[in-house]
Amino acid sequence: MLRSDPRKLLRQTIARFVDQEVVPRAREIDESGEFPDDLFRQLADMGILGLRYPKEVGGSGGNTELFCIAMQELARGLLSLAATTAMQCLMATNGLYLYGTKEMHEKYLLPALRGEKIGAFQLTEPEAGSDLGNIRTRARKTRDGYVINGMKTWSTNGPKGDFHTVLCQTDPDKGLKGLMFFFIPSDTPGFSHSRKFDCLGTRSSTLSEIYFNDCHVPEEYRLGEEGRGLDVLLTILAEIRIMTASLALGLHRAAMDDSIRYCRERVQFGRPIGKNQLIQAKIANMAVNLEAGQLMVDKVTRLIDQKIPCLNEASMAKYFTVESACKTCDEAMRIHGAYGYSMEYSVQRYYRDNRFLLYGGGTHEVLQTTIARQYLK
Ligand SMILES: Cc1cc2nc3c(=O)[nH]c(=O)nc-3n(C[C@H](O)[C@H](O)[C@H](O)COP(=O)(O)OP(=O)(O)OC[C@H]3O[C@@H](n4cnc5c(N)ncnc54)[C@H](O)[C@@H]3O)c2cc1C
């Protein structure tokens, strides 16, 4: 029965792709900082970009569980490729899928699922990181649509994006109730972006600021009902967090696999370093935390697929798996001794890349606060 389990088949297929196509090029891609468009296209051809969308709109008819399995395997190979793919599969296209017209689906969603157009998703502004209530990008209603002015920062795919899902304030007097998502193609007059940011990790992701200067969009480019903007975010917030947790699982696995290999190869005092109990304790902790994180992720993806509310469980899974991955990457560096500090070994990349996971999907201080609130109310 397991032979035909779609979860097992998908994991094997992506694992093969990662081992053959991604792992051998990961170092070169990280050093060049160039996003691997060819690998992204191959993922599109494999149906990964449309994994969580129904076949009627050009998707692959999968679900959150399958999507997260794919992200776990991809992140094991290269976190920046996995993060950009996750952005395309989920945040960049979900509002377009749920609220876009048939024409918008044909012009943007279908090409996005085929990897022909790139999407981006923008909440963050210089003065509004965790604090979305402070968003200042303004959408003013006109006779036939909206005009948008402002800027966003830390935009993954900012310089590459063909279209952007952007959270704007429609009426500052309404506070959070005034926030609405808008669909803004990058060829809209008044749209521009900064140069690509130079970052510590996930170096082939393209991040920038983006600017809106009197960008006119038609009424149908407002994604969702007026006054219900944050509901659009809430529909996928648990999924964003469990996707981030899945990226953490993949990175954790990569750091652990490399550590196990090194423990066997490296001989000191006449025996492999893995024979030392203090090194064994590190491997044991990596394995236990990976297993615990996998169970949390599997539980939450099933709850999401059953449409059972699980934001708190998703927050806990994101918090636990990312903290575990950070700890594992740190321990992997220690196990590799001085060689972990060299660019020759991949553990330095895992150690740099893991920092991104601490912010995307909510910072851990904010997550801890919201988790505790569930118990202290
Ligand atoms: C690689 C990368 C890619 C990104 N891609 C995107 C993207 O595509 N789209 C997008 O919109 N954003 C993106 N972001 C931005 C990310 O979502 C933000 O970094 C995140 O929301 C946190 O905002 P901030 O960095 O401004 O931190 P801040 O909110 O300024 O927080 C700074 C510190 O204060 C803490 N803090 C803040 N408020 C509280 C509180 N109430 N209680 C306790 N502690 C608090 C935080 O936990 C953190 O430690 C990306 C970031 C990175 C690094």
The ligand as a Gaussian input file, in Angstrom:
#p B3LYP/6-31G(d) Opt

LIG

0 1
 C       15.487000      37.028000       3.907000
 C       14.221000      37.756000       4.255000
 C       13.161000      37.716000       3.367000
 C       11.990000      38.432000       3.644000
 N       10.981000      38.439000       2.705000
 C        9.875000      39.166000       2.947000
 C        8.847000      39.261000       1.955000
 O        8.937000      38.656000       0.882000
 N        7.760000      40.023000       2.211000
 C        7.622000      40.714000       3.391000
 O        6.597000      41.365000       3.582000
 N        8.600000      40.673000       4.354000
 C        9.711000      39.915000       4.158000
 N       10.700000      39.866000       5.104000
 C       10.582000      40.688000       6.302000
 C       10.118000      39.919000       7.520000
 O        8.780000      39.510000       7.364000
 C       10.325000      40.862000       8.718000
 O       11.722000      40.841000       8.964000
 C        9.552000      40.461000       9.932000
 O        8.198000      40.711000       9.745000
 C       10.043000      41.229000      11.187000
 O       10.058000      42.592000      10.956000
 P       11.399000      43.440000      11.257000
 O       12.554000      42.759000      10.660000
 O       11.116000      44.844000      10.868000
 O       11.584000      43.334000      12.840000
 P       10.861000      44.167000      13.977000
 O        9.407000      43.958000      13.956000
 O       11.378000      45.568000      13.962000
 O       11.454000      43.442000      15.271000
 C       12.787000      43.702000      15.758000
 C       12.945000      42.870000      17.030000
 O       11.971000      43.290000      18.021000
 C       11.165000      42.181000      18.382000
 N        9.787000      42.614000      18.608000
 C        8.989000      43.364000      17.780000
 N        7.770000      43.533000      18.318000
 C        7.786000      42.834000      19.488000
 C        6.807000      42.598000      20.505000
 N        5.574000      43.080000      20.428000
 N        7.171000      41.834000      21.562000
 C        8.422000      41.324000      21.679000
 N        9.374000      41.507000      20.741000
 C        9.064000      42.264000      19.671000
 C       11.257000      41.195000      17.223000
 O       10.951000      39.885000      17.621000
 C       12.702000      41.378000      16.795000
 O       13.528000      40.654000      17.658000
 C       11.870000      39.159000       4.865000
 C       12.947000      39.164000       5.778000
 C       14.109000      38.481000       5.476000
 C       15.255000      38.551000       6.446000

